[in-house]
Amino acid sequence: MTGPAKPADLPSKTGGPKAERLAAALRENLKRRKAQARAKERVGPVPDKESG
């Protein structure tokens, strides 16, 4: 399995406009997921629908 991408390997450095859009979308996705995780921590554990 490969490790995390190095800054030199990021698509925005070499790929042109399409890679820049992809990198921007990935950054926004990461921000959204982090915000969701923080909100979920504040609320507490949510019981699974399947286990109940």
JOUR-V282062 format. One line per field, one symbol per residue. phi: phi as a letter, one per 30 degrees, with the letter a starting at -180 (. if undefined). psi: psi as a letter, one per 20 degrees, with the letter a starting at -180 (. if undefined). burial: + if it has 24 or more other ideal C-beta (glycine too) atoms within 12 Angstrom, else -. Layout:
phi=???
psi=???
burial=???
This chain:
phi=.dddddeddddddbcidddddddddddddddddddddddddddjdcdddddc
psi=qqaqqqhhiqhihiiahghggggghhghgggghggggghhghhrppqqhhi.
burial=----------------------------------------------------
